[in-house]
Amino acid sequence: DLDRITIYRPRPPDGVKYPLAVTSDPGGWVDDEIEVGPLRLTQEAQFSLCCGAGVALPDFLVRIECESGEDSWTLTSALPHPRKLDLSKEEYSRRKEVLTAAILEIERNVAILRGQDWARVPLEHEQLRLAEKLIRVHAPERIGPIRDLVGRIASFQVWVEQHRGTFRGDEISTGRDPMFQLLSDANAELEGLRGALDTPQASGARWAS
């Protein structure tokens, strides 16, 4: 059994004070240290760290002093990052693969539209549909550009087939050229989501679930 457990607030290099509190007493924020003992070996105790709503946070190391009878010792523990994605390695890899495949598909579509035979080569959308499905579940607030692109590809192919490969200059500027912007917008969103897999997320971000 532990007679005393003292936890000292972290002192990161940014100089900001991040108060501590015993979790069962959220109103008791303190600037220096908290006591969470005495504690039996069969018991648990929790503490909370107030780190605000900022996304960019330092690493947090806390110093813990323990006492049991005549023995005492000190240890240092790194806290899990408050904004770290709660994803398994398998899910992280799956999401990254889906997003990367969709980004590559966009690059191929851009190359198709810039080629001389753009009206004869169908645009690809299989990987984009998979990405759309993933984002719709985990980040629906960011679905717009991908949803718009997937929907436009279908109508674009119909438009191409109706013209049977014969277009006037104004038809190209109004029918084909807007596709480049849609592809660019979707690519930017996919790149952002892929990058967010390796970036701490703001509290409550659904992409982290």
Secondary structure, DSSP 8 states (H G I E B T S, - for coil): -BSEEEEE----TT-----EEETT-TT--BSSEEE---B-TT----EEE---S-S-----EEEEEEEETTEEEEEEEE---TT-----HHHHHHHHHHHHHHHHHHHHHHHHHHSTTTTTS----HHHHHHHHHHHHH-GGG-HHHHHHHHHHHHHHHHHHHHTT---HHHHHHHTTHHHHHHHHHHHHHHHHHHHTTS---TT-GGG-
